[in-house]
Amino acid sequence: MLRGRVQHLLHCIFFISFIFLFLVYAGAINLDEKEKQFPDPWEAYGIYGTITLYVLRLLTLLTIPQVLCNFAGLTFFNAFPGKVKLKGSPLLAPFICIRVVTRGGFPKLVRNNVTRNMNLCIDVGMENFMIEVVTDKAINLPNDRRVREVVVPPDYQTKTGALFKSRALQYCLEDSVNTLADNDWVVHLDEETLLTENSVRGILNFVLDGQHQFGQGLITYANEEIVNWLTTLADSFRVADDMGKLRLQFYLFHRPLFGWKGSYVVAQVSAEKKVSFDNGLDGSVAEDCYFAMKAYSEGYSFNFVEGEMWEKSPFTLWDFIQQRKRWIQGILLVVHCKKIPFLFKVFLAISCYSWVTLPLSTSNVVLAAFCPIPCPHALDLICGFTGAVNIYMYIFGVMKSFPIHRFGPLKFILFISGALATIPLNVVIENVAVIWGVLGKKHKFYIVNKEIKIPVTV
């Protein structure tokens, strides 16, 4: 515990120092007290050009809420909490169903992960649990009292016409299919998600506490075999986002202000049934985000679950783009859906539109060099702070994914350098995904390949 606190203190010192140095380098903090000379924008760029440049600069303000939450989450709460300790006996925990939803396209992957996750739960000491696989195609899982396979009938339809993952999740809640009691708990995983001892202990602590109906924890992507280094290093930002924004909104507010992910979700059965996944087409693309906003609007509370789970980043850049495109399309549908009051999704909307306007706001990188404009000092500080925090998110994500004690200082520095080097490419990919997502058809669900092809040698 002491080691984790020391690591957190060093991280905070480094974080704040990094922000200060970035502000100095960007010119937002002037140490030599020399005033910068700017051309008169109205003469240099004209009325419309000047207005355009200032509007583009102001678009960066849309990121402030999530940047502040990421900064606060990474500094106010211990970023290196260490091993999760059980706060009660696993024998006293309520029944837990670990539910995996799949199309059934990767049966070997699902079977292997079911076996690994079940053995891990037993090793930690869990007794009252089962693993349930919900699939469109039969996988033929081995017979075991702790394993249940649920095949969604091809002719099954929900009342509102929900599709994709929402349809499968809603099928599990039907009275003729559901075998769980209202006070039981469900842990939602994607087909490639692997439990860890820390996450199982965190889940047990969460359900034993029982104060909140929904919870979510950290997912990391750089574990065991890394298929694509580029996408894995790019996903280091998501690791930092979980430890920053996600933790803050759940620890401090107990609400999904900015939404949440669809995996590593812990839900009480009674609450999940009342909220339901039967939310029509608009709630079928980003079903996780829609569900969270609906539960938030109905007064349910959330908390962060200790411990991390493991997943894989997309194996190809094409899958990476398709994944981001689906996210932006699904979140846009949630933001524009009139069934959820705007008051409950205002922060989600700001976050979403900071993403949608990314092609415009990133143009400031070029325009600031070739078309400089005088701005209030406060705006320069805010823009510099935003850039510094977002860049540091990649560094911190590498710290969590590739700890220095495991890989050594040389590899650790290489990983950080690699993550920083992926930023320009990641920005390009995000811009492509945003433009495609905004202009493309919204009600589509792309399945990312998650099964590693092991070469056969003779």
N, C-alpha and C positions, 0 to 999 in steps of 0.2 A: 504493500500500500504506500509506504514511504517512497519507494522507487518511482511509483506512478506520479506522486505529487511533485517530486523533483523534476521528472520529465515534463510534467505539465507547466511548471514554473519556467523551465528553460524554453519550452515551446512558446509561452506567452511573451517572454523577453525577445525571442527571435522574431515573433510575429509583429510586435509593435515596432521593433527596430527596422524590420523589412518595410513596413508601411512608411515610416519616417524617411528612410533612404530613397524609397520610390518617389515620395512627394518632392524630395530635393532634386532627384534626377529629372522628374517630369517638369520641374520649374514651379510647382505649386507652393513650395517653400523656398524663398530666396535668401540664401545665407550671406551673400555679398551685398545685399541691399541695393543692387543696381536695378533700376526700373527697365522693364522690357519695352521696346518700342514696337508699336503696332501701326499699320496703315489705317487710315480712316476707312472703315468697311463700306460706308455709304458711297464713297467715291470710288473705291477699288472694285467693289463687287456689285454695285447698284442696289436698288431697293429690294428687288425680289431675291437676289443672291444673298444679301445680308440677312433677310428674314429667314431664308432657307438654312443658312449656316447656324443661326441662333436656335432655330427649332431643332435641328439635328443635335446640337450640343445639349439642349434641354431634355432630349429623349433619354439620355443616360440617367436622369433622375428617377425613371421608372424602376430601376434596379435597387434603389435605396432600401426599401423595406426588407428585401431578402438579404442584401449585403450586410445590413445592420444585424439581422438575426443570425447570419452565419458568423459574424465577428463576435457577437455576444455568446453564442452557443459554444464557440471554440475557446473562449476565454473564461466565461463564468463557471462552466462545468468541467470537471477533470477529463481531459482528452485522452488520458492513459489510465483508465480505471483498474486494469489488471484482471486477475481471475475473479469470476463471479462466485460468491459464496451463497450457499443455500440458507434461507431464513426459516425453513421449516422442513418437516419430513416429507419426502415424496409420497409416502404411503398415505398422507393426509390430504393430498391434492385431489381436487375433483377430476372427473374423467376428461381426458384430452383426446380429441380427434385431430390427427395430422392429415390434412386434406391436400391432395395434389391434383390439379386439374391439367389435363393434357388432351390433345387431339388424337393421340395414339400413334403418331407418326414415328416416334422413337422408342419402341417397346423395350429394347435392351437397356437403354439409358434409364428408363423408369424402373425396370426390375432391379438394376444394380443399386440405384439410389434408395429404393425402398428397403432393400436389405441392409445397406449401410446405415440409414437413419434409424431403422428398428434396432439394430445391434447397439448403436450409440445410446439410444434411450434406455435400453436395458442396462448398459454399463453404468450409466449415471444413477440408476436406481428407480426409474419410473416403473410403475406397476399398472396404473389405471389409464391405459392409452391404447389407441389403435391407429393404423395408417390406412387411410381411405384414398383410393385412386379413382378419380372420376374421368371417364374417357369417352370419346366418340366412337373409337374402335377398340374392340376387345384386345387386351394385352396378355391375358391368360397368366395372371400372377400365380405363384405357387400357393397352395392351400396352407393357411396359417390362421390361428385364432385371432391374431392381432392385425390381419390384413383383410381389407374388403375392397373388392373391385366393383365399381358402379358404371355400367355402360348406359349412356344417355340414348334413348330410342331416337332414331332418325326422324320420326314423325312428331316428336315432342315439341309443343309450342307453349310459350308463356302467355299470360293474359295480355301483356302489352307488346308482345312480339320482340322481346329481347333476343339478341343474337350472340354468337361467339362464346367467350368465357362466361359472360353473364348468364346465358342460357343454361350452361352446364352447372354453374353455381346455384341457380335457382332450382334446378331439378333436384339437387340434394336436399333442398328445404321442403319439398313436397311431402305431405303427411304420409303418403304411401311409400316413400323412399327413405325419409329421415328416421334414424334409429336413436338419435341423441335426445337427452332430456334438456329442459330449458336452462338448467344450471350447469350444464357441461360447457366445454370450451372447444373452439376450433382454431387450429393453427394452419393458415393458408400458405402453401408453398408452390413455386413453379416447379416444373418437372426436373429442372437441373439443380435445384436448391439442395444444399447439404447442410445438415445440422452440425453444430459443434457442441462440446460439453458446456461451454459458457452460455450458449443460446438456450440449451435445454434447462440449465439452472435458472437463467433469466426468466424463461417462460413459467417455470414452476413458482418462482417468487411472485411473478405477476398475478397468476391465478390464485395463489394462496392469499395474497393481499386482497384481491377482489374489489378494490375501490373503483376501478374504471372498467368500462365495458369493452374497450378496444385498446390495442397496443401495437407498437411496431418497433423494430430494432435495426441495428446496423447490418449492412450487407457489404462484403468485400469481394474483390474479383481477381486478385492475384495469388491464388492458392493452387497448389499442386501444378499440373501441367498448364502452361500458358500457351494458348493456341495462336493468338494474334497480339503481339506486344503493343502495336499501335493503338488498338481499341482498348486494351487493358490499361495502358498508361492514360489514355483519354478519360477512362472511367474513374480515374483517381479523384476527379472532381466530385463525382457522385458520392464517394466515400466521405469526403470532407463535408458535403452537403448533408449527409445523414448525421454526422457528428456535430454539425453547426445548427442549421435551420431546423431540421427535424427534431433534434433533442430540445431546442429552446421552445418550440411551439407546444411540445407535449409536456416537458417538465414545468414550464412557467405558466402556460395558458390552458393546458389539457384540451386543446382544440386543434384540428387540422387546418390551420389558417391558410397554408400553402398547399394543401392536399397531402397525399402520401403515396406509397408504392403498393403494387398488387401482391407482393410476396413478403414473407415474414410478417404476416398480419395475424394477430391473436384477437379472437372475438368470442364473446359470450353468446351462446346459441340463441337465447331468448331475444337478445338485442339484434342479432343478425337477422332473425326471422322477421322481426318487426320492421326493420329498415328495408330488407329484401334486395335482391339483385334484379327484380323484374321492373326495369326502368326504361323500357322502350329502346329505340334505336340510338337516341342521344346518350343513353347511359351504357351503351354496349361497346364503344371503342376504347374509352378510358374508364372501364367499369370501376376500377379502384378509386379513382378521383371522384366520380359521381357518387359512389357509395359513401365516401368519407364526408362529402359536402352535405349529403342528405342526412346522415347520422348527426352531423354537427347541427344542422338546422332543427333537428328533432330533440336536441338537448342531451345527447349522450356525451360522455367524457372519455378522454384518451390519455395514454401515458406512454413513455418510452420504455422499451423492454431491454434490459441489459444483455450483453453478449452478442456476438456476431454470427452471421450465417455466411456460407460460401456460395457464390455463383460464378458463372463464366461470362466474360464480355462477348459480344458478337464476334464470330470467327472471321467475318469479311467486312470490308468497308461498305459494301452494298447492304448487308444486313444492318449495319450500324446506322446508315442513313434511313433505311426503312423503319427501324425502331424509333428513331427520333421523330420521323414524319408522323407515325401513328400517335405518338404522345402529344405532339402539338395539335393534331387534328382532334383527338379525343378531348383534350383540355379545352379547346375552343368550343366544342359542343357543350361541355359542362358550363362554361362561363356564359354562353348565350342561351342556355336552357331557362325558360321562364318558370319552371316548376320549383326551382330552388331560389329562395329570396336572395336578392343581390347583396344584402347586408352580410350574409354568411360567406360570400365568396368574393368580397371586395379585394382582399389581399391576393387571392388566387388570380383574379382578373388583372391586377397590376403586374403580377409576376408573369402571367401569360402574355400580356401585351408588351412587356419588356423583351420577351422572347420573339414575339411576332415582328417587332420593329428592329430586331437584331441587324438585318441587312442595312438599315438606315443608320443605326447608332455606331456600327463598326466602321462606317465610312469616315467617322471623325478621326480615325487613326491617320488616314491620308490627308484629309482636309485640314487638320490641325497643323500639318507641316507645310502644305502648299497654299492654304488660304487662312492664315492666322487671323483671329478676331479678338479684340479686348473683351474680357469677361470679368464679372465681379470675382474678387479673390475667394469668396466662399464657394462659388461654383467650381473654380479650379481645384480647391481642396476636396470638394465632394467627388469630382470626377477622378482625381488622383487616388483618393481613398478607395473608390469603387474598383479601379483597375488593380490596385495593390492587393486588395482582399481576394479578388477573383484569381489573380495569378498565384497567390499564396495557397489557395485551395488545392491547386495541383500539387504543390510541395507537401502540404499536410497529408493529402491523400496517399502520396508515396510513403510518407513516414508510417502511416497506419498499415499500408499494404505490404511494404518491404522493410520491416524493422531492421535497424542497423545491427542489432545483436545477432540477427539470423544470417545476414548476408555480408556483413563486414563493411567498413567505411568506403572502400573503393567502389564496390558494386552499388552501394547506397547513393553515392554521388552520381554515378552513371544513371541510375534510375531517375533521380531528380532531374538531371540534365535532359534525359529522354522525355520525361513528362512535360518539361518546359518547351522542348523542341516540338512537341505535338500540338501546342496551343494554336499556332497559325493554321495548321491543317484542320484541327478540330473546329476552329471558327469558320473555315470554308465549308466544312461538312454540315455544321449547324445551319449556316445560311442557306445551303442547298435544300436541307430538310424543311426549313421554314417556308421558303418560297414554294416548294413542291406541296407542302402540307396545306398552305393557304389556298393555292390555286387548284389542287387536286380534289378528287372525290373524297368526302369525309367518312362515309360509313363503310370503311374497309378495315380488315384486321390481318396484318401481315405476320406470319409465323416465322420467327427467327430460328435458324438451325442451331441446336444446342448439343448435338451428339458428335463426339470425336470419332473420326474414322481411323481405326488402328490398322496400319498396313500389315498385310499378311506376307511373310517371307518363307520361302521354301529352302 
